Amino acid sequence: MEACEIEEGNRGTVERMVMTALWCVQYRAERRPLMSMVVK
């Protein structure tokens, strides 16, 4: 987080965004979430 200059107060939001992004790029399509779940 420090290397990207992300403030500690935003850590939870950043972690959630990264996990969602990684979830969306799964190799197998059936492991990817539906877009309706992503935008919630």
C-alpha positions, 0 to 999 in steps of 0.5 A: 500500500505504501508503494502505491501511496494509498492512505491507511484509511482507504485500505479496506476499500482498496483491498475490496476493489483488488479482490473484486478485480481478481475475482472477475478475471478468473480463467474459467468463466463459471468461476467469475461472478455475475455483473449484477453481483459485482456492481452491488 
